[in-house]
């Protein structure tokens, strides 16, 4: 297994409680959104789930929530956790747990496997088999089910490690890299028949020397960062000069990340 230089491979620091409260106030709601939830809705504050995950060995490292003018204190929120007991060392990434929830009945507790890449602070979502995506409805023993689901995903981190190594060993031809970038644009802009503001080759432009290369892993990371971080020069539908937007919405972030990951997995089978 290849490792990064220890000076480069630095895990994210755990978020302090004050920073977590500021980033995702909806996680600390004391009641649900009564205008959107029914009497059958079982309310368990995400704050209680966070405490349980802390006891199980997870630390929150990044958090965000969806902008909501109608119910900002109950909106969808996403928190990423590192697993303290994890001793796996990937090429240049660290496995993480992603927790998504809301208190307005728009989202059950959702758990995903993720990757944090310190070299470019990418938040990559992965889904390998059934272990990488779990839904915990707002009923039953929610806290217990979330913790058990989190530990189940953590046990599958070794599977992600093997896949990342396979991606790093898989060399892509110039044609395959362009096809991957073109497919990524279709993921980002599902209504491509309307207008796509940038060209596939722009997604293949590495933003740092460490990302130059033709492996599937490097290509995937370069394309992902260019899509999610935005800032690429392009043309609007009217022909005006424009820049692509960064992806900030949680649902869109997950949709794009999962779509890219799934497409990358198809290249490992060729």
FIMARDO-820763 format. One record per residue (C-alpha): residue number from 0; residue in one letter; x, y, z. Coordinates in pm, whole numbers. Example, Ala and Ser with C-alpha at 12.3 -4.5 7.8 and 13.67 -1.06 7.14 Angstrom:
BAFI/0/A/1230/-450/780
BAFI/1/S/1367/-106/714
This chain:
BAFI/0/X/0/0/0
BAFI/1/X/132/341/-92
BAFI/2/X/124/618/166
BAFI/3/X/158/991/145
BAFI/4/X/433/1185/314
BAFI/5/X/330/1211/684
BAFI/6/X/358/1588/659
BAFI/7/X/94/1584/384
BAFI/8/X/-138/1324/536
BAFI/9/X/-295/1533/809
BAFI/10/X/-644/1456/928
BAFI/11/X/-891/1734/986
BAFI/12/X/-916/1864/1339
BAFI/13/X/-1235/1782/1524
BAFI/14/X/-1489/2064/1531
BAFI/15/X/-1532/2226/1869
BAFI/16/X/-1890/2234/2004
BAFI/17/X/-1920/2609/1946
BAFI/18/X/-1813/2577/1582
BAFI/19/X/-2052/2287/1530
BAFI/20/X/-2342/2484/1675
BAFI/21/X/-2264/2779/1451
BAFI/22/X/-2227/2568/1135
BAFI/23/X/-2538/2354/1179
BAFI/24/X/-2783/2517/1421
BAFI/25/X/-3056/2286/1290
BAFI/26/X/-2871/1989/1442
BAFI/27/X/-2943/2134/1785
BAFI/28/X/-3314/2190/1740
BAFI/29/X/-3518/2107/2049
BAFI/30/X/-3843/2045/1862
BAFI/31/X/-3937/1940/1507
BAFI/32/X/-4099/2163/1249
BAFI/33/X/-4461/2117/1357
BAFI/34/X/-4590/2263/1031
BAFI/35/X/-4436/1976/830
BAFI/36/X/-4429/1678/1064
BAFI/37/X/-4716/1456/1170
BAFI/38/X/-4799/1324/1515
BAFI/39/X/-4631/996/1415
BAFI/40/X/-4297/1169/1362
BAFI/41/X/-4049/1065/1630
BAFI/42/X/-3824/1357/1708
BAFI/43/X/-3465/1286/1811
BAFI/44/X/-3235/1585/1794
BAFI/45/X/-2924/1534/1584
BAFI/46/X/-2731/1670/1882
BAFI/47/X/-2813/1351/2074
BAFI/48/X/-2696/1140/1782
BAFI/49/X/-2371/1338/1768
BAFI/50/X/-2312/1265/2137
BAFI/51/X/-2372/894/2078
BAFI/52/X/-2133/890/1782
BAFI/53/X/-1868/1065/1992
BAFI/54/X/-1902/788/2251
BAFI/55/X/-1864/531/1972
BAFI/56/X/-1535/679/1853
BAFI/57/X/-1638/928/1583
BAFI/58/X/-1534/1295/1575
BAFI/59/X/-1713/1568/1374
BAFI/60/X/-1477/1737/1129
BAFI/61/X/-1698/1946/899
BAFI/62/X/-2060/2053/899
BAFI/63/X/-2301/2246/680
BAFI/64/X/-2673/2294/640
BAFI/65/X/-2910/2389/362
BAFI/66/X/-3028/2746/345
BAFI/67/X/-3391/2764/443
BAFI/68/X/-3594/3081/481
BAFI/69/X/-3902/2899/606
BAFI/70/X/-3743/2682/874
BAFI/71/X/-3368/2744/922
BAFI/72/X/-3369/2570/1260
BAFI/73/X/-3501/2245/1114
BAFI/74/X/-3330/2239/773
BAFI/75/X/-3134/1953/618
BAFI/76/X/-2782/1936/757
BAFI/77/X/-2472/1728/686
BAFI/78/X/-2192/1642/929
BAFI/79/X/-1875/1455/840
BAFI/80/X/-1699/1241/1101
BAFI/81/X/-1359/1078/1123
BAFI/82/X/-1335/744/1300
BAFI/83/X/-1077/764/1579
BAFI/84/X/-1016/390/1576
BAFI/85/X/-948/389/1204
BAFI/86/X/-587/296/1128
BAFI/87/X/-627/266/752
BAFI/88/X/-397/470/532
BAFI/89/X/-511/529/177
BAFI/90/X/-303/680/-99
BAFI/91/X/-386/1038/-13
BAFI/92/X/-729/1024/148
BAFI/93/X/-893/945/480
BAFI/94/X/-1221/751/514
BAFI/95/X/-1506/939/678
BAFI/96/X/-1864/892/787
BAFI/97/X/-2124/1131/646
BAFI/98/X/-2443/1192/844
BAFI/99/X/-2740/1374/689
BAFI/100/X/-3064/1462/867
BAFI/101/X/-3337/1722/899
BAFI/102/X/-3609/1800/1151
BAFI/103/X/-3877/1896/900
BAFI/104/X/-3956/1546/763
BAFI/105/X/-3763/1608/440
BAFI/106/X/-3487/1363/529
BAFI/107/X/-3441/1052/739
BAFI/108/X/-3108/995/908
BAFI/109/X/-2884/901/615
BAFI/110/X/-2536/755/655
BAFI/111/X/-2279/741/377
BAFI/112/X/-1917/649/343
BAFI/113/X/-1695/937/236
BAFI/114/X/-1336/1029/169
BAFI/115/X/-1147/1338/278
BAFI/116/X/-848/1426/63
BAFI/117/X/-625/1667/259
BAFI/118/X/-419/1772/-43
BAFI/119/X/-717/1956/-189
BAFI/120/X/-979/1934/90
BAFI/121/X/-1214/1744/-139
BAFI/122/X/-1520/1587/15
BAFI/123/X/-1569/1276/-191
BAFI/124/X/-1871/1053/-134
BAFI/125/X/-1841/684/-204
BAFI/126/X/-2093/407/-225
BAFI/127/X/-1956/55/-265
BAFI/128/X/-2225/-208/-233
BAFI/129/X/-2495/-178/30
BAFI/130/X/-2271/-90/322
BAFI/131/X/-2205/263/194
BAFI/132/X/-2559/398/218
BAFI/133/X/-2798/346/507
BAFI/134/X/-3129/515/592
BAFI/135/X/-3255/529/949
BAFI/136/X/-3620/645/965
BAFI/137/X/-3749/866/1244
BAFI/138/X/-3898/580/1441
BAFI/139/X/-3782/299/1664
BAFI/140/X/-3451/317/1850
BAFI/141/X/-3304/589/1629
BAFI/142/X/-2984/659/1822
BAFI/143/X/-2895/290/1849
BAFI/144/X/-2969/231/1481
BAFI/145/X/-2760/527/1369
BAFI/146/X/-2461/423/1578
BAFI/147/X/-2485/64/1457
BAFI/148/X/-2510/186/1100
BAFI/149/X/-2208/412/1149
BAFI/150/X/-1999/125/1284
BAFI/151/X/-2113/-95/995
BAFI/152/X/-1991/167/747
BAFI/153/X/-1663/205/937
BAFI/154/X/-1606/-169/912
BAFI/155/X/-1635/-131/535
BAFI/156/X/-1361/132/512
BAFI/157/X/-1114/-142/418
BAFI/158/X/-1321/-208/104
BAFI/159/X/-1283/157/5
BAFI/160/X/-908/128/61
BAFI/161/X/-882/-158/-187
BAFI/162/X/-1091/25/-446
BAFI/163/X/-883/342/-418
BAFI/164/X/-567/137/-476
BAFI/165/X/-725/-22/-782
BAFI/166/X/-821/324/-911
BAFI/167/X/-463/443/-864
BAFI/168/X/-330/142/-1056
BAFI/169/X/-575/185/-1345
BAFI/170/X/-414/397/-1617
BAFI/171/X/-656/576/-1851
BAFI/172/X/-593/655/-2214
BAFI/173/X/-643/1011/-2335
BAFI/174/X/-971/900/-2490
BAFI/175/X/-1090/743/-2163
BAFI/176/X/-1003/1058/-1969
BAFI/177/X/-1197/1278/-2212
BAFI/178/X/-1493/1037/-2205
BAFI/179/X/-1488/1044/-1825
BAFI/180/X/-1490/1424/-1822
BAFI/181/X/-1774/1429/-2075
BAFI/182/X/-1974/1187/-1860
BAFI/183/X/-1903/1407/-1556
BAFI/184/X/-2056/1704/-1735
BAFI/185/X/-2367/1497/-1798
BAFI/186/X/-2383/1425/-1423
BAFI/187/X/-2336/1792/-1335
BAFI/188/X/-2575/1917/-1605
BAFI/189/X/-2840/1645/-1646
BAFI/190/X/-3027/1859/-1899
BAFI/191/X/-2726/1884/-2128
BAFI/192/X/-2945/1944/-2432
BAFI/193/X/-3010/2293/-2294
BAFI/194/X/-2662/2431/-2236
BAFI/195/X/-2327/2320/-2093
BAFI/196/X/-2108/2620/-2007
BAFI/197/X/-1768/2446/-2019
BAFI/198/X/-1585/2182/-2224
BAFI/199/X/-1477/1836/-2101
BAFI/200/X/-1107/1925/-2135
BAFI/201/X/-1151/2201/-1878
BAFI/202/X/-1245/1943/-1616
BAFI/203/X/-915/1763/-1678
BAFI/204/X/-702/2064/-1585
BAFI/205/X/-522/1982/-1258
BAFI/206/X/-506/2262/-1002
BAFI/207/X/-182/2140/-841
BAFI/208/X/128/1947/-946
BAFI/209/X/40/1649/-725
BAFI/210/X/-268/1583/-939
BAFI/211/X/-95/1551/-1276
BAFI/212/X/-126/1198/-1409
BAFI/213/X/-347/962/-1606
BAFI/214/X/-461/723/-1334
BAFI/215/X/-831/682/-1269
BAFI/216/X/-781/803/-912
BAFI/217/X/-611/1129/-1013
BAFI/218/X/-849/1187/-1303
BAFI/219/X/-1148/1129/-1077
BAFI/220/X/-1018/1374/-816
BAFI/221/X/-931/1645/-1068
BAFI/222/X/-1269/1623/-1238
BAFI/223/X/-1454/1612/-907
BAFI/224/X/-1279/1919/-772
BAFI/225/X/-1334/2120/-1089
BAFI/226/X/-1704/2033/-1089
BAFI/227/X/-1772/2090/-720
BAFI/228/X/-1540/2385/-651
BAFI/229/X/-1649/2572/-964
BAFI/230/X/-1466/2877/-1091
BAFI/231/X/-1412/2751/-1446
BAFI/232/X/-1439/3006/-1725
BAFI/233/X/-1722/2933/-1961
BAFI/234/X/-2005/3075/-2168
BAFI/235/X/-2364/3127/-2067
BAFI/236/X/-2651/3021/-2289
BAFI/237/X/-2657/3373/-2430
BAFI/238/X/-2286/3361/-2512
BAFI/239/X/-2165/3583/-2230
BAFI/240/X/-1846/3507/-2040
BAFI/241/X/-1921/3335/-1710
BAFI/242/X/-1777/3119/-1433
BAFI/243/X/-1920/2792/-1307
BAFI/244/X/-2072/2797/-959
BAFI/245/X/-1941/2605/-661
BAFI/246/X/-2179/2336/-539
BAFI/247/X/-2307/2424/-192
BAFI/248/X/-2646/2254/-168
BAFI/249/X/-2624/1926/24
BAFI/250/X/-2857/1731/-203
BAFI/251/X/-2675/1845/-518
BAFI/252/X/-2335/1780/-360
BAFI/253/X/-2433/1421/-283
BAFI/254/X/-2596/1368/-623
BAFI/255/X/-2286/1478/-814
BAFI/256/X/-2039/1295/-591
BAFI/257/X/-2226/966/-604
BAFI/258/X/-2280/996/-979
BAFI/259/X/-1908/1052/-1040
BAFI/260/X/-1807/770/-808
BAFI/261/X/-2043/524/-972
BAFI/262/X/-1913/617/-1317
BAFI/263/X/-1553/573/-1199
BAFI/264/X/-1643/226/-1073
BAFI/265/X/-1756/125/-1424
BAFI/266/X/-1405/196/-1553
BAFI/267/X/-1254/-55/-1308
BAFI/268/X/-1448/-334/-1478
BAFI/269/X/-1305/-261/-1825
